[in-house]
Amino acid sequence: MYRFFEQLSSRIAAPFIGESSRNSKVWHCRCGQSLFFRNSQCLACSAALGYQPEQNRLSSLAPGFETDSWQLDSEPEAGLFRRCANLDTPAACNWLLPAHGWGVHCIACALNRTIPDLSIPENHDHWRKVEIAKRRLVAQLVSLGLQVIPKSIDEECGLAFDFVGVDLEGASPTTGHANGLITLDIKEADDAHRERVRVQMREPYRTLLGHFRHEVGHYYWDRLIANGPWLEAFRGLFGDERASYAEALERHYRQGAPLDWQQSHVSAYATMHPWEDWAETWGHYLHMMDAVDTALGFGMSAREMDFDYQPFPPSTLYDPQHPGGAAFLSFVNAWIELAGMLNELSRSMGQPDFYPFVLPPAVIAKLHFIHLVIQQEGGRADEVLRTQ
């Protein structure tokens, strides 16, 4: 189960020894053209493309022997697939589902309970942006081995999304999570609106993908922590979630974060309540995993850079004696170096920092805790890190 930790250390020490060792974010069409996660048609030969989430694979497609079915050029023996019914909607979904499975929507689109009102012209573009971010989220959750079950299948434990605008009284919805339902104000897909809110809230970072990763953290707290074997350890690390959330929210917006919040939290908002600390740290864990995976897949590494960063010692881990602790620290330290390099690239273009956060030792312990929770639940967090 922990074999990937040994491989991770050697990959970070000597990355990209061979092309086959990469967990690449680039696939190839049957014509040889490079393909990327969002592509639904090859720009070179016009071949139909489809993303198969269980194998994290984008492939050119050949017509199957049944009506409206397709086969993967990369693996014809994988069986027959259908393209998601949202392919030809503003969502422009390029995902596949088994030809003989349930429903007409892929695993990502099946999570939608409410889509934006498409009689409003700007919502076409907004929905497209929202779905691009949600598909990236769902692809990562699947790759980590986390269960992604629509509420339409399991109302009590499933996950669903409402993408909504103002109600009949003109009130805007509140972006958040409740009992497996993630609600997003569709105006968050308007870049100008989202930036205004970011500035008003004094946030260093605000994106659609960031919203989704944060809110789904609340969902998995309910699934993985509440009333389970990790609960007492959670309370010892993040705090007691039984504290009044309403009072914590009121206090946070009245007083703000403690002056020394950077010593123990990944963001000012994380100080508000243990649930928010978990969700913020969970979101950063997903950011780090996906960004490092993508960087290594494209051959990017900051290993040769002369950064004067002191590596985190084992004592910063949630479990310093864990057999995979050294390799997890190698991953974190590689992330710190990568973020430093990408911040400088952003500054060279006059853009805000790519990663405008600092990770103190206390946050490293929380990230390690989340890593161990995910690894135990899915058993595939190791597979993702193994190829890095």
C-alpha positions in Angstrom: 0.0 0.0 0.0 2.9 2.4 0.8 5.1 1.4 -2.1 4.5 4.7 -3.8 6.3 6.6 -1.0 9.7 5.1 -1.9 9.1 5.7 -5.6 8.0 9.3 -4.9 11.2 10.2 -3.1 13.3 8.8 -6.0 11.1 10.6 -8.6 11.5 13.9 -6.9 15.2 13.4 -6.5 15.6 12.4 -10.2 12.4 13.2 -12.1 11.7 12.3 -15.7 14.3 9.6 -16.2 12.1 8.2 -18.9 9.0 9.4 -20.7 7.1 6.3 -19.6 7.6 7.3 -15.9 5.5 10.4 -16.2 1.9 10.6 -15.1 1.3 12.9 -18.1 -1.5 15.3 -18.5 -1.1 15.0 -22.3 -2.6 12.2 -24.3 -2.3 11.5 -28.1 -4.8 11.1 -30.8 -4.5 8.3 -33.3 -3.0 10.8 -35.7 -0.3 11.7 -33.2 -1.7 15.1 -32.2 -1.4 16.1 -28.5 -4.7 16.0 -26.6 -5.6 17.8 -23.4 -8.2 17.3 -20.7 -10.8 19.6 -22.1 -10.7 18.5 -25.8 -13.7 16.9 -27.4 -12.4 16.9 -31.0 -8.9 16.6 -32.4 -7.8 19.8 -34.0 -5.6 18.0 -36.5 -7.8 15.2 -37.9 -11.2 16.1 -36.4 -11.5 12.7 -34.6 -14.1 12.5 -31.9 -12.5 12.4 -28.4 -13.7 11.2 -25.1 -12.5 11.2 -21.5 -12.8 7.9 -19.6 -12.6 8.9 -15.9 -12.0 5.5 -14.3 -8.7 5.2 -16.2 -8.0 9.0 -16.3 -7.6 8.7 -20.1 -8.5 10.9 -23.0 -8.7 9.0 -26.2 -9.7 9.4 -29.8 -12.8 7.3 -30.6 -13.9 4.9 -33.3 -17.6 4.1 -33.9 -18.7 1.0 -32.1 -20.8 -1.9 -33.5 -23.9 -0.6 -31.7 -25.8 2.6 -32.5 -24.4 5.7 -30.9 -21.6 3.6 -29.3 -17.8 4.3 -29.4 -14.6 2.4 -28.8 -11.4 3.8 -27.5 -8.6 3.9 -30.1 -6.1 3.6 -27.2 -7.8 0.5 -25.8 -10.5 -1.1 -28.1 -10.8 -4.0 -25.7 -12.1 -1.7 -22.9 -15.6 -2.1 -24.3 -18.3 0.2 -25.7 -19.0 3.7 -24.5 -21.4 6.5 -25.0 -20.6 10.2 -25.1 -22.3 12.3 -22.3 -25.6 13.8 -23.2 -24.2 17.2 -22.2 -21.7 17.1 -25.1 -23.9 19.3 -27.3 -25.1 21.6 -24.5 -23.3 24.7 -23.3 -21.6 22.4 -20.7 -19.7 20.9 -23.6 -18.9 17.7 -21.7 -16.4 15.4 -23.3 -16.7 12.5 -20.8 -17.7 9.0 -21.6 -20.0 6.5 -19.8 -20.4 2.8 -20.3 -22.7 2.0 -23.3 -24.9 -0.3 -21.2 -24.7 1.7 -17.9 -27.4 3.7 -16.2 -28.6 7.1 -17.4 -27.4 9.3 -20.2 -25.0 11.6 -18.3 -21.4 10.9 -17.2 -20.4 10.6 -13.6 -19.7 14.3 -13.4 -22.8 15.6 -15.0 -25.0 13.1 -13.1 -24.1 15.1 -10.0 -26.1 18.2 -11.3 -29.4 18.7 -9.5 -30.0 22.2 -10.8 -28.4 23.9 -13.8 -28.4 27.6 -14.6 -31.4 29.2 -16.2 -30.4 29.0 -19.9 -33.1 31.5 -21.0 -30.5 34.1 -19.6 -28.0 34.4 -22.4 -24.9 34.9 -20.2 -25.6 31.7 -18.3 -24.5 29.7 -21.3 -21.0 30.8 -20.8 -21.2 30.7 -17.1 -22.4 27.1 -17.1 -19.6 26.1 -19.4 -17.0 27.6 -17.1 -18.6 26.0 -14.0 -18.6 22.5 -15.7 -15.0 22.8 -16.7 -14.0 23.4 -13.1 -16.4 20.7 -11.8 -15.1 18.1 -14.2 -11.5 18.7 -13.1 -12.6 18.3 -9.5 -14.5 15.1 -10.1 -11.6 13.6 -12.2 -9.2 14.2 -9.3 -11.6 12.7 -6.7 -12.0 9.6 -8.9 -8.2 9.3 -9.4 -7.8 9.4 -5.6 -10.2 6.6 -5.1 -12.8 8.6 -3.3 -16.4 7.6 -3.7 -18.4 9.9 -6.0 -22.0 8.9 -5.7 -24.8 11.1 -7.1 -27.7 12.0 -4.7 -30.0 10.6 -7.4 -28.7 7.2 -6.5 -28.1 7.7 -2.7 -30.1 10.7 -1.3 -28.7 10.3 2.2 -25.0 10.0 1.4 -24.7 11.2 -2.2 -23.3 14.4 -3.7 -25.2 17.0 -5.8 -24.7 20.5 -7.2 -27.1 23.4 -7.6 -26.0 26.1 -9.9 -28.4 28.9 -9.4 -28.9 32.7 -9.6 -31.2 35.2 -7.8 -34.5 33.9 -6.6 -37.9 35.4 -7.3 -37.4 38.0 -4.5 -34.1 39.1 -6.0 -31.9 37.5 -3.3 -28.6 36.0 -4.4 -27.9 32.4 -3.3 -25.2 31.6 -0.8 -22.4 29.4 -2.1 -21.9 26.5 0.4 -22.5 22.9 1.3 -25.3 21.3 3.3 -25.9 17.5 3.6 -24.1 16.6 0.4 -25.6 19.5 -1.7 -23.1 22.1 -2.9 -24.7 25.3 -4.0 -22.9 27.8 -6.2 -24.0 31.3 -7.1 -23.7 31.2 -10.9 -22.4 34.8 -10.8 -19.2 33.3 -9.5 -18.5 32.3 -13.1 -18.4 36.0 -14.1 -14.8 36.9 -13.8 -15.4 40.5 -13.0 -17.9 39.8 -10.3 -15.7 37.2 -8.7 -12.7 39.5 -8.6 -14.8 42.3 -7.0 -15.9 39.9 -4.3 -12.3 38.7 -3.8 -11.1 42.2 -3.3 -14.1 43.0 -0.9 -13.4 39.9 1.1 -9.6 40.5 1.1 -9.0 37.1 -0.3 -5.7 36.3 -2.0 -7.3 33.6 -4.2 -10.9 33.0 -5.5 -11.7 30.7 -8.3 -14.4 28.3 -9.4 -12.2 25.3 -8.9 -11.1 26.7 -5.5 -14.8 26.9 -4.5 -15.5 23.3 -5.5 -12.4 21.9 -3.7 -13.3 23.8 -0.5 -17.0 22.8 -0.5 -16.4 19.2 -1.4 -14.1 19.1 1.6 -17.1 19.7 3.8 -18.9 16.8 2.1 -16.0 14.4 2.7 -15.7 15.6 6.3 -19.3 14.3 6.7 -18.3 11.0 4.9 -14.9 10.3 6.4 -14.6 12.1 9.7 -18.0 12.6 11.4 -18.7 9.8 13.9 -15.8 7.8 12.6 -12.4 6.6 13.9 -10.7 9.8 12.8 -12.9 12.1 14.7 -10.9 12.5 18.0 -7.7 12.9 16.1 -9.4 15.6 14.0 -10.5 17.4 17.1 -6.9 17.3 18.5 -5.5 18.8 15.3 -8.2 21.1 13.9 -10.3 21.9 17.0 -13.7 20.8 18.3 -16.3 21.1 15.6 -19.1 21.1 18.2 -18.4 24.8 18.9 -21.3 27.0 17.6 -20.8 27.6 13.9 -23.1 30.6 13.9 -21.3 32.2 16.7 -17.9 31.5 15.1 -19.2 33.0 11.8 -20.4 36.2 13.5 -17.2 36.6 15.5 -15.0 36.1 12.4 -16.8 38.8 10.4 -16.9 41.1 13.3 -13.3 40.7 14.6 -11.4 39.1 11.7 -8.7 36.4 12.1 -6.3 36.4 15.0 -3.1 38.4 14.4 -1.0 35.3 14.5 -3.2 33.2 12.3 -0.3 32.5 9.8 1.4 30.4 12.4 -1.3 27.7 12.4 -3.7 28.1 9.5 -3.5 28.0 5.7 -5.7 31.1 5.4 -7.5 33.7 7.5 -10.9 32.1 6.8 -9.6 28.8 8.1 -9.4 30.3 11.6 -13.2 30.8 11.7 -14.2 27.2 12.8 -12.7 23.7 12.7 -14.9 22.8 9.8 -13.6 25.7 7.7 -10.0 24.9 8.7 -10.5 21.3 7.4 -12.2 22.5 4.2 -9.5 25.1 3.5 -6.7 22.7 4.2 -8.5 19.9 2.1 -8.7 22.4 -0.8 -5.0 23.2 -0.6 -4.2 19.5 -0.5 -6.1 19.0 -3.8 -4.4 22.1 -5.3 -1.0 20.8 -4.4 -1.6 17.2 -5.7 -3.0 18.4 -9.0 -0.5 21.1 -9.6 2.5 18.9 -8.8 1.0 16.1 -10.9 0.5 18.5 -13.8 4.0 20.0 -13.5 5.7 16.7 -13.5 3.5 15.5 -16.4 4.8 18.4 -18.5 8.4 17.9 -17.4 8.5 20.9 -15.0 10.7 20.7 -11.9 12.3 23.2 -9.6 14.8 20.7 -8.3 17.7 22.4 -10.0 16.7 25.9 -8.7 18.8 27.4 -6.0 15.9 28.2 -3.6 16.9 29.0 0.0 14.0 27.0 1.4 14.5 25.0 4.6 12.9 21.6 4.1 10.3 20.6 6.7 11.6 18.0 9.2 9.7 14.8 10.2 8.6 16.5 13.4 6.1 18.7 11.4 4.1 15.6 10.4 0.8 14.6 12.0 2.4 11.1 12.5 6.2 11.6 12.5 6.7 7.8 12.7 4.5 6.9 9.7 6.5 4.8 7.3 5.7 7.1 4.4 6.4 10.3 6.2 9.8 11.0 4.5 8.3 10.7 1.1 5.3 12.8 1.9 7.7 15.5 3.1 9.6 15.1 -0.2 6.3 15.8 -2.0 5.6 18.9 0.2 9.1 20.3 -0.2 8.9 19.7 -4.0 5.6 21.7 -4.0 7.2 24.6 -2.0 10.0 24.8 -4.6 7.5 24.5 -7.5 5.3 27.2 -6.1 8.3 29.5 -5.7 9.3 29.0 -9.3 5.7 29.6 -10.5 5.3 32.7 -8.4 8.4 34.2 -10.0 6.9 33.3 -13.5 3.7 35.1 -12.6 5.6 38.1 -11.3 7.5 38.3 -14.6 4.2 38.7 -16.4 3.0 41.3 -13.9 0.4 38.9 -12.6 -0.5 38.0 -8.9 1.4 35.2 -7.4 0.4 31.7 -8.6 0.3 30.5 -5.0 -0.1 33.4 -2.6 0.1 31.4 0.6 2.6 30.3 3.1 2.6 26.8 4.7 3.6 26.9 8.3 4.6 23.6 10.1 1.2 23.3 11.8 -0.5 23.2 8.3 1.9 20.5 7.2 0.6 18.3 10.0 -2.9 19.0 8.9 -2.1 18.2 5.3 -0.5 14.9 6.3 -3.6 14.1 8.3 -5.8 14.7 5.3 -3.4 12.6 3.1 -3.6 9.7 5.5 -7.4 9.9 5.6 -7.7 9.9 1.9 -5.2 7.1 1.5 -7.1 4.9 3.9 -10.4 5.7 2.3 -9.5 5.4 -1.4 -6.3 3.4 -1.4 -5.4 5.2 -4.6 -3.8 8.4 -3.3 -0.7 6.3 -3.3 -1.2 5.4 -6.9 -1.4 9.1 -7.9 1.7 10.0 -5.9 3.6 6.9 -7.0 3.9 8.2 -10.6 5.2 11.6 -9.6 
